[in-house]
Amino acid sequence: MRIIKIDSGKEPLGMVIGTPFINWIFITSKLKDEEELIKTHELGHVVGHHLTKIWFIISLPIGNLVLLFLSNLYKVGILNIFLTSTYTLFLIAFTLFIIRITEIQADLNVYKKLGRDSYDLFLKIFNIDSPRKMPFFSKLTHTSRRDITLTTGDPIAALTHWEIPLVFSLLSADVSLITTYMVLQNINTELSLLLFLASYLSFLMTYFTLSFLLAFIIRPIVSRLTSLTDRGKLNLSLLISSVYLASTSIVLLLFLIDQLTIFITIPMSYVTILLSTWYFIRDKRRSLIIATVSFMIFILVNILILVSRIFVRL
């Protein structure tokens, strides 16, 4: 790792570039007293291996898109162009979501090193009285509530409540759309376009709403076992419920392709929830309890839905 000072007083005041093996931190030489905050923020990216994590996590959905192109499901046509467009929309939103999380983690490193004074330094550096007055691109990548992280040390509260379920609902709607395509691929093309557009929006709103409903169910568990702020507890609950719902949609799609995949996808859903929880609270025992209890609740909900469908058919 190398720290290089550059003669610039404009944004960005600091940045990290590099590879998984070596990183370069660029910091403006115009700042003196406040240089420690910028350096600590950028070091947070290096210590957290954020560049590597971003590329790895983003490569997973990109790889799935490539597999879709190579599969028998994909044939050039208006419906598949629509599928590709909606999935690309998810990729953009997901990439931005991951970047915002890493920026929050970098701010968290500042809070751990400099304490509550870090927020005053932040306001002084940018000559503002609120993070909401930062330039649009900064708010887009770093969130507009950096004050929460820099004053409380909450690792997830700076995210907005709606962005978490929205990102994963985009994925869930896309996967559900592909599932619908597999079932109804032989119907008229013109009718299909209207049907899939309506279905996509319906799936999107349904998953978005369900994410909040399930989050409110598991929030008491999260509240009892974490020391996050109230905003952070709700965000973590939303993340868990959103990840589970996205996993459920993927499980259904792969089950239609091969029923044996259920023995892999369900355990992977649990592991994903466990890792997501641990990443933010960094407590193995409590993460295990939260993931296990929430997963049992989700399984129970699915069983109730399945039973209700059986009774409706009868």
N, C-alpha and C positions, 0 to 999 in steps of 0.2 A: 504494500500500500504506500502511495506517495501523495503528499499534500502539496499542491501547486497554487501559488497565489497569482491572481490575474489582475491587471490594471483596469478594473471596470467597477462602476458604481451602480450600474443598471441591473435589473433582474435578468437571469437568476443570480443571486448573490453567492450561491454555492451549488455545486452539482457533482454527481459521481458517474464515472464511466469506467468500463473495464470488462473483465471476464470472470469466470468462477475462481480463477487463480490469482489474479492481480487486479487492483483497483486504483484509480487516480481520483483524488478529490481536488476540485478546483474551487478556490475561495477568493472573493474579491479582496484586494488590498486596501480598498477605500475605508473599510471599517476597522476600527482599532479596539475600542472598549467592548463592542458587541460581537467581536469576531468569534468568541468562544461559543456563542449560541449557534452560529452558522456551522462552525466546525463540528460541534457535538451532534447537530442534526444530520449532517452528512456522514459522520462516523456511525450513526445509528443505522444508516443504509448498509454500510460496509459490514458492521458486526452482525446485523440481521440477515446478511447474504440476500438482500432484497432483489438485486438484479437477477441472480440465479433463480430465485423463487418465482419472480415474475415470468421469466422465459419458460420455466418448467411448467408452471400452472397453466399459462396461456397455450402452451404447445398441446395440451390434452384436448381441448375442444377443437383446435385447429386440425389436429390429427384425425379427429372424428369426422370433420368436414371432408378431409381427403379420402377417408374410407368410404364416406357416402358417395363421393364421385366415382369411386372405383367399384362400388357394389352394383348388383343387379337392380337395386331399387331406383338408381338414378338413370333416367333417360332424358335427353334434352327436350324440353317442352315448357310450356308456360307455367304448369304447376310446379315443376322442379326449379324453375327460375324463381318462383315465389318462395319455395322452401329455402333456397340458397340465400335469398334476400333477407328473410326473417332470421335465419341462423347467423348471417353476417351482422345483423342488428344486435343480436345477443353477444357476439364476439366483441363488438365495440364497447357495449355496456359492461361486459364482464372484465375486459382489459382495464377500463377506467376504474371499475370497482376495486380491482386488485391493487392498482396504483394508489388509490386513495387510502387503502388499508396500510400499505407500506409507508406512506407519508405520515399517517397517524402514529405508526410504530416509531418512526424517526423522531417525531415530536415527543413521544413517550420517553425516548432515550434522553432528550433534553430535560424533560421534567425530572427524571431520576437523577440527573447530574447536577442541575442548577436549581431545582425546587420551584417554588411559586414565583420566584423572581424572574423566571424565564419568560413569563407572559408579559411583564413590564418591559423587558428587553426587546421582546418581539414587537410590541407597539412602538417602541422608540426607534427601532431599526427602520420600520416602514412608515413612520410618522403618521400613524392612524390611531383612532380610539376604539376600533373594533375590527376583528378579522373579516367581518362582512363587507368592509370597505376596500378589501384587497381587489386587485384586478380580476376579471372574470376567469381567465385561464388558471390563475392561482387557486381560486375557489373551486374550480372544476377538478383540479388534481389533488389539492391539499385539504379540501372541504372548507366551508365558511364558518366552522365552529372550532377552530384551533384553540380558542380560549378554554374550551372544556378540557382538552387533553393537557394543556400547559398549566392549568390550575388545579386539576383533580387527579391527573394521571390515569384517567379511564381510557382503556385501550380500544374501545369500540363506540363510545357515546357520540363522537364527533360526526359519525355517519348519520344521515337523515333516516327517519323511520321508513319512509316509502321506498328508498333506493334498494334496500336489501331484498324485500319480496319481489320488487320489480325485476331485478336482474335475474333471479332464479325463476320467476314466472315466465320470462322470455324464453328461457331454456325449456321449461316444462311445457309451454304452449307449442314450441317447435317440435319437441319429441312427440307430444300427443298428436300433432298434425301429421307427422310421419306415420304414426300408428294408424291414424284414420286413413291415410293414403294407402297403406298396406291392405286395409280391410275393404276400401271402396275404390280401388284403382281401376276397376273396369267400367265405371259409370261415365256418362257423357262429359267431355272435356270442358265445354262452356259452363255446364252446370257445376262441375267440379270446382272451377275457379271461384264462383260465388259461394259455394258451400265451404271451401277451405278458408276463404277470407272471413266468413262469418264464424266458422269453427275456431280459427286462430284467435280472433278477438274474444270469443266466448271462453276459450281455454285460458287466455291471458287474465281476464277479469276473475274467473273462477279460482285459479291458483293464487292470484294476488289476495283475494278475499279470504281464502282458506288459510293462507299464511298468517294473517292477523288473528283469525279465530283460534288456530292451534297455538299461536304464540301466547295468547291470553290464558290458555289452559296450562301451559308449562311454565309461565312466568313465576308463579308462586315457588316452584322448585328452584328456579334460577335465583330468585330473590333470597331464598333461605340459605343457599350454598355459596353465594358470591358476595363480594364487597364492592361491586360496581355501583355507579350512580343509578338512580331510577331510570334515566334515559338509557344508560348502558345495559341495564337488565332487560329492558324491553327489546333493545337491538339484538342482544345475544339470543333472546327467545325467538325473535323473528328470523335470525340466521339459522337456528336449529330447525325451526318449522319449515323454512324455505328450502333448506338442503334436503330435508326428509321428503317433501313433496316432489322436488325435482328427481330424487332417487326413485320415488314410487313410479313416476312416469317412465323412467328409464327401465325399471324392472319390468313393467308391463310390455314395453316395446320388445325387449330382448326375450321375454317369455313367449311372445308370439313367434319369434324366430326359432328359438330352441328352449324348450321347457326346462332343460337341465341348468340353464343359466341362472335360475332362481337361487340355486345353492351357492352361487358366487355373488350375485348382485345384492341380495339381502344382507349378508355379512358385511359387504363393502359399504352399504348404506350406513350401517351401525358404526363402522370404523371411521367413515367420513364425518359423521356427527361427533364422534369422540374426539377426533383430531381437531375439528373446528372449535369445539368447546375448550379443549386444552390450550389451543393457540392464544386464546384471549384471557383465560384466567390462570394459566400456568400452575395448576394444582391437579396432580394425577388422580388422587382419590375422589375429589369433588367432581372432576370432569367425568370420571367413570360413573359416578352416581347419577349425575345429570343426564348423561348420554343413555344410560341403561333405563332409567325411569321414563324419560321422554320417548325413547324407542318403544317401550312397552305400551305407552299411551297411544302412539301412532299405530302400532299393530292392532291394538284393541279397537281403535276407530275404524280401521280397515275391515276387521271382522264384523263389526256392527253394520257397516255399509254393505258388506257381502250378504249378511243374513237378511237385511232389509230388502235387498234386491230379490233374494230367493222368495220371500214372502209376497212381494209385489207380483212376481211372476205366477205364484200359486193363486 
